[in-house]
């Protein structure tokens, strides 16, 4: 009965948590972002503490340095990225037409016939694409400027997030100790072990994969700029940012880069192959050095489950859901593995052992059978 009450309590708590997230999803972004930032930077604060720096001073140093670095990146990158995004959208219809004509010139007849309707549609709609993109961008900008909650979220993200991150980072160890004091005493070791596994999974993604994304974004951006690819900074940073979803960053970045290289460098196959080689090298570095060292096997999430979690939480809670998707998916995966471990050692899976009398009768029957075989 006690176990049933505990299960009912935790299921009710989970339902209440999901309901609160759904009701408050419009205002949670700066708080979740601050919490994620504090979780990301907590090992740095611990390192400062080990060196004898007080926690408050370490928090001020870390957040001050982070804010200055972020402001510098905004000042340097936002004007350039804004210009590249506008030019990329303006040149997209012409680039699509160029790629379509190149396909029509190079593709075999059977393939052109099989894709005749699609390529014709693509070519005919190319002239309208710029207007559609401009209209979409205009509507997004209009909604941002006119939507009260959107502008509040934007301002709060810039103002409240650092404040939340400061308090969370400064009080992190105390909060963990307080929560640990609330745990049921009879299940303390089990809950702590599950929490350690969840923390390892979340740390592997939030910290490890976050660093991998930054390194890949910088590598792709600088490499594409070095070979002279148009919009190399935009494509490289986008590929690195999207790398938090398995395979998506490399596929999207590779497709955009190769398409742009075909438009820009054709028929110079050497330059096109260099662009392809940049993404091959990036994937080799990620798969053999970055991910094993920074992420390893700590996430414990199948790529399909990870992508499903990102899409599902993003659909339900918006950008807040994207921030919560991996931690929640990691927690669910750890709890599922724990439940399966318990199930595989339970009577529900193994069945009821036979009574002692039946076991004795079975042993006697086996001995009699063996004696009969020997006599025979």
N, C-alpha and C positions, 0 to 999 in steps of 0.2 A: 504494500500500500504506500509506503514511503517512496519507493522508486516511482510509482505511478504519479504521485504528487509532484515529485521533482521533474519528471518529464512534462507534466502538464504546465508547471510553472515556467520552464525554459521555453516551451513552445509558445506560451502566451507572451513571454518577454520578447521572443523573436518576432511574433506578429505585431506587437506594439511598436517595436523598433522599425520594422518595414513601413508600418502605417505612418509613423512620425516622419520618416525620410520622404515618403510620398507627399505628405501634406506640406512639409517645409522645404521641399526640394528647390523652390524658387529663391530662397534666401540662404541656403546652406553652403553655397560655393566658397565664399571667403573663409568660412570656418573649416571646411574640409580641406581646402588648399593649405591653410595654416597648419592644420594637424599633419598633413602629408609632408609639408616642408620641415616641421619639427622632427618628425620620425626620420626623415632623410638625413638630417644634420645631427641627430642625437649621438652617433658614434664620434663625431668630431668634438662635440662638447665633452664626452667622456674622456677623450684623449687629452684635452686641455686640463681636465680635472686631475688626470694621472700625473701631469707635469706640475701640479701644484697651483693651478689657476683656479680661483673661486668660480662656482657655477654661474653666478650672475655676470661676472666679468667675461667668462667664456662665451656666454650667450650674446652679450653686447658685441664682442669682437666678431663672432660668426655672422650674426645678422647684419651688422654694419658693413662688413666686407661683402656679403651677399647682395645687399641693397645697392651698394656702389657699383658692383660688377653688373647687376641687372640694369641699372640706369645707364651705364656706359654702353652696354649692348643695345639698349633701346635707341640711344642717340646715334649709334653707328649703323645699326642694321635696319631700323624701321624706315628711314627715308629710302634706302637702297631697295629693300624688299617691296615697299609700296610701289616704287617705280617699276620694278621687275614684274610684279603682279599685274599692274595695269597694262604694260607692254605685252606680257604673255597672253592676257585675255584678248587684247586687240589683234595680235598676230595669229591667234589660234585658228580662225577660219581659213586664212591663207595657208597656214602650215598643213591643215587637214587636206586642203585641195592639192597641195604639192605632193603629200604622201599618197593621195588617191591616184594622181596621175602617174607617179612613180610605180605604184602597184600595177596600174593598167599597162604600163610599158614593159615591166619585167616579169609579171606573172604569166604562167602558161594558160593556154586558152581554156582548158577544162576547169581550172580554178576560177578564172574570170567569169565563166558561164555559171558556175555554182554560186558565186557571190555577186552576180550581176545586179540583182535587185538591191542588195545591201549597199554596194559601192555607189550605185546610182543615187540611192536615197541620201547617202553621206555627202556626195558631191553637190546634189541639189540643195541640201539643207545647210551647206557650209556658209553661204552668204547670209543666212538668217541667224547663224549661231552667235555672231558678234552682238546682234541686237538682243538676243535672248540672254546672253551673259551680262550685257550692260543693264538690262531690265532687272535681272536677278540681283546684281550687285547693288543697284539703286534701291530695290525693295528692302534688301538686308540693311543697307545704311539708313534708310528711312525708318525702319522698325527700331533700329538701335537708338536713333536720335529721338524718336517720338515715344518709344516705350518707356514708361517711367521706371518699371521694375528692372529693365535692362540697363538703363543708365545708372541706377542705384547699384546694381550688381557690379558694373564696371568700376565705379568709384570705390565701392567697398572692397573689391578685389585688390585694389592698389593701396588702400588705407588700412582696412581691417586685417587683411591677411598677415602683414608683418607683425601687427600687434598680437594677434592670436598665436602666431608662430613664436613670438618672444615668450609669452606666458607658458605655452606648452613646452617649449624647449627648456626653460628655466625650472619648471616644476615637474618635468617628465618622471624622474626617479621617484619623487614623492607620490605622484599619482599612481604609479605602478605599485608602490608599497601599500597605498590605501586600498586599491582594488584587490590586491592580494589578501588584505585583511578581511575582505567581505566574502571570500570563498568558503564554501562548506568545508568544515574541518575533516569530515570523514572521507571526502573525495579530493583532498587537497593535492596529493601527489599526482593523481591522474589528471586533474585540471591543469596543474602546472606543466606537466609533460605535453599535454595537448597545446597549451599556450606557447610553449617553446617551439613546437613544430610549426604552428601558425606563424609565429614571429620569424622563423627561419625562411618560410615560404614567402612571406611578404617582404622581408628584407632582401631576399634574392631577386625579387622583381623590382620593387620600388627603388632600392639603392643600386643593386647590380645592373639591372636592365636600364635604369635611368642613366647611369654612367656610360653604358654601352651605346645608348642612343645619342648622347652628346658626342662621344668620340666618333661614331660613324657619321653623324651629321657634319662635323668639322672636316673629316677626311674626304667625304664625297664633295663637299662644297669647295674646298681648296683644290682638290684634284681636278674637278670639272672646270674651275676657273683657270687653272694652270694650262689646260689644253685649249682654252679659248672657247668653250661651249657657251652659247647664248643662254642666259638665265641659269647659269651654273650654280650660283649661290642659292637661288630659290629652290631649284630641284634638289640640290645636295642636302640643304637643311630640311626640306620636306621629307626626303628619303630617310634621314636620320630620325626625325620625329616620329614617322610612321613605323619605325622598326620596333616600337613597343608591342605591336601586333605581329606575331610570327609570320614571316615571309611577305607581309604586305609592303613594308618599306622597300625591300629590295625589288619586288615586282613593280611597284608603282614608279619608284625612282628609275629603275632600269628601263622601263617602257618609255617614260618621258625623255630620258637622256638619249636613248637610241633613236627615238623618233626625231628629236631635235637635231641629233648628229646627222641623220639621213638628209634632213632638210638643209642643214648648214654646210655639210662637208661633201655631199655626193658630187662626183663619183670617187672621192678620195677614201678608199677602203681602209687605209692605214689609220686615219683619224677615227673612223667609225669603230674599228676594232680596238683602238686605245680606249674609247669611251666604254665599250663593252668590258674591256679588261679592268677598268676601274671598279666596276661593280663585282666582277669575279674576285678581284683581290680583296675588296671590302668584305664579301661573304666569307672568303677564306680566313681573313683575320678575325672576323666575328666568331666563326664556327670553331676555330682551332686555338685562339688565344683569349679573346675578350670574354665570350660567354663562359668557357670553362673556368677562367680565373675569377671573374666578377659575379657570375650567376651560379654556375655549376649545376648541380641537380637539386638545388634547394627549393625551387618553385614547386616541383612535383605536379605540374598541370599539363595535361595533354594540349597541344596547340589548338585542336578543334574545340575543346572545352573552354580554353582561354578566349578564343574568338567569339564563341557563343555568349560567354559571360559579358564581354565588352559590348556586343550588340544589344543583348537583353537589358543590361543595366543602363546603357546609353539611351535606349528607347524609353525605358520607364522613368528615369530620373535626369535625362539630359547629360550635360557635361559633368555634373556631380556624380552621375552614375558611372561615367568613365573613370573617375578618380576612385570610386568605391569598388569597381568591378573586380579587379585583381585581388585586393584583400579579402573581399567576400567570397570569391571563388576559391582562393587558397584556404580559407577557413572551412568552407563546405567540403573541399577535397580532404583536408585533414580529418574532419569529423566523420566523413564517409569511410575513410580507411580505418579509423578507430572502430567504427560500428561493424565493419566487415571482419576485423580481427576478433572482436567479441563474438560475432555470429559464428565464425568458423570454429570457435572453441566452446560453443554453447550446445546444450542438449537439443535445441531446435535444429541444428545442423547435424550433430553426431547421432542423435536419437537416444532413447532411453537404454541404458545398459541392461542386459538380461538379469533376472533375479539370481541370487547365489545358487539356489537349488537347480535351476535350469543350466547354469554354467557347469555345475558338478556333473549333471546328467550328460551334458555334451562331452565333457572330458572322459567320462567312463565309456561312452559310446566310441570315442576315438581310440581309446586304449584297446577295447574289445576288437575293433576293426583291425588294428595293427597286429594283435595276436593271431587273429584268424588268417591274415595275409602271410605271417611268418610260418604258421603250421601248413598252410597250403603250399 
